Amino acid sequence: MAKMEKTITARQLFFLVIQTQIGVSVLKIPHKVNEIARGGSGISIIIAGLITQALILMMWLLLKKYPGKNLYQILLGMAGPIFGRILIVSYAAHFILLGANIMISATDIIHRWLLVSTPKWVLLALFSYLAYFLAREKLSVLARFDTLACLLFIPLVLFVGYGLNEAHIENMLPLLEQGYFKIFTGAKDVTLAIYGFEILLVVYPFIKADNKQILWSMTAANSFTTFFYLFVVEVCLLAFSHDQLKLMPEPVIYLMKSMNFYIFDRADIVFVPIWSITTICSLVSYVYSAALGFSDIFKKSNHHLFSALSVTISFAIAFVPVTPSAMEKLDKIAEYMAYVFIALIPLVLLLISLISLKKKEGR
Amino acid sequence: MNASSQEMFDTNKQNVSFLQQALQHSDDLLVREITRDGNAGVLVYIESLTDASQLEKHVLDPLSQSNPTELSTLFTTIQAKESIDLQQGIKSLLNGYTLYFEDGIRRFYLLETPSHYERSITEPENESIIRGTHNGFIESLSVNLHLIRKQVNSPELTVRYYELGKTTTRKAAVIYMHNQAEEEVVRKVISRIQRITLDHIMFTGFVQEMIEDNPYSLFPQHLMTERPDHTNAYLMNGHVAIMLDGDPTALILPVSFFAFYKTPDDYNNRWMVASFTRLTRMLSFILAFQLPAIYIATVSFHSSILPLKLFFTVQGSLTRVPFPPLIEALLLELIFELLREAGLRLPSRVGQTIGIVGGLVIGDAIVKAGLVSYPMIIVVALTAISSFLIPSYEMGSAVRLLRFPLMIAASLFGFLGISFGLAILFMHLCKLESYGKPYFEPLAPLTLKGWKDTFVRFPVWTLRQKTKRSNTRRE
């Protein structure tokens, strides 16, 4: 079993979580939410943020009961060596699938916007190598890089904010055009984009902070992500009309494309490479989580090999779907898997632990 | 030197012949026989290592005095030791000592009479500054330590000597402030120095390579400097310095990446000016290896990023060039590297000629011949100048090397190649640790407090001096 050294601070946790949360979907989210919630997209995002906050609270309650253990070790302890391992493998599979999902969307976007004639497998290989390069390191190195990469949010926010030049307030009105129900359904789509906070399940024992601080930085990270998404979505809603948004799968890049600064035109060409670094950060987090799961199963203290393995599997999965409909299917699979792995299983574990603790107290 | 010790023989003759044999009957090993109070005595010394006037004043004069005194108080050299171990005698001979044997006494004397030929203390040419002290280390450890001690007259300054090398030994000194340096770091340095098992240590570079954490990294992990004031500043901040006898370079550790971008000038200028120059230097780091890559990526992939007027200008000069931008850039970089190396090895007067021939003649002709475009010349020239802005020669060389992989990445994947290349570079920098200290601090881990003296320089009174022994700061 990996030796649990406390290596990252609460502040680094904050950056780790936002880098995991904010990935590919930031480019797509205005398009997706707009389809369902239209003017109420902003509200959808806030609702999604609140749901996520509830999930974070639940995970935190669960982890708090088992200090010094992460989800994998809790699973091993609760479900027994065999069933526990099956669960860990499925968690690792979930992370790998999410990683593959990120790679597919990212390479797809880069392929369409930046490097049209570069074969997709080359891009996939690039992403895989970079992910492996970082995921094989210690968590503290990951956290350091994520913190550094967060500096990239400054140009990202500035770029997106520049889009406000073309804002027309009437574009996003009326707010409640689609009704409350649609707004709630829209929130479901956003939740997928906010995923990434589950990294807490894996890294919890590495954090050098007390539980209260951990909850605070998780909350701060989640709020940051929520407001970042809110900002991006509102800017897009202001700049484009619903009909325009319907036709744009990545409205943020379209927004960039229309801008020109005095020294360079086509901000999208600068924007996409910067954005791809944040994508790599979330990919790395998933690969690392999967690798850590494998090393827990095999009781190895080193996750070098396993991160290579996880990256390879992600690469292989990302290689398969070539048609847009296949990609969508994979998206759906990832979504439903996420419900099980992020919400259902932790909830069940929490309930079990509550009951068993009650029993102990009863005795 | 096979046996580690050899007890001395009974007679002078045996002793002398043993020494002569051990030193291969070398011609500069001199033996001088004298008589003191009727006892036969022998002086043995290596002529080329001994100072004649010292020998005369402190050894021969006392020996020739008529009134007999006890031998142990007779010699007036600074060091006079007794020994019976001939191996130790050989070692001392090689360090400039004179040995004195006398019949009938079962011990001999080691008398310190070394000659010193030292170059004067001058400012190191590769680290010149505008204001501040203009002295530099020289090839003698004791003089160098003198230069340090003279500026740091604190009882906390600690010097530890170590003998390095097996065939030829070199004296190395580990220098640190006892109350500032972290115990852990000092312990690591000392244990690593003691583990060096090379036959001979020729350069400080040998020591560096034997003790650094990541020998496979491109980046230097020890700051090399020949300036006493620079060294002292680091010592006072809790760093450790290693110096080798016979080498004017001090190795300073543990240092972070940004230490290579600081100069003593920063602290003599007013803080706003210093901050500005430091920011310029940071910009040079970016330019020095990214500019060619950005140019290549722009013209070969994303020329649509250029505003229309600029696009026509660049395109106009590009159409005459038969090569892809990467080849063009590599060609120019190659020429530049050739010129640089040629200029470095030549005497300075010829070096200037090289600069004129290279810079003016080749630069102009190569464009007129249609092999390279004007924008590329500008880019490569800017890159070259930027790479010389870095105060540390080692870091400058490392950064110069960096641009080649980045240029290739840019020519393969455009801007994405650059951003991925940079990502790998920064991942690597995040990973590096030197003596348990993160190398890329204060950027990774991000500690805003450290920024006060990294990219800019805040006024001196805001840079609080801290004692590290009491609170060991960790990420």
Interface residues (C-beta under 8 A of the other chain):
Chain A: T9 R11 Q12 F15 I110 L114 L115 T118 L126 L130 F133 L134 E137 S140 V141 A143 R144 F145 T147 L148 N260 Y262 I263 F264 D265 R266 I269 V270 V272 P273 I274 S276 I277 I280
Chain B: F301 H302 S304 I305 L306 P307 L308 F413 G414 F415 L416 I418 S419 F420 A423 I424 F426 M427 C430 K431 P438 F440 L443 A444 P445 L446 E475
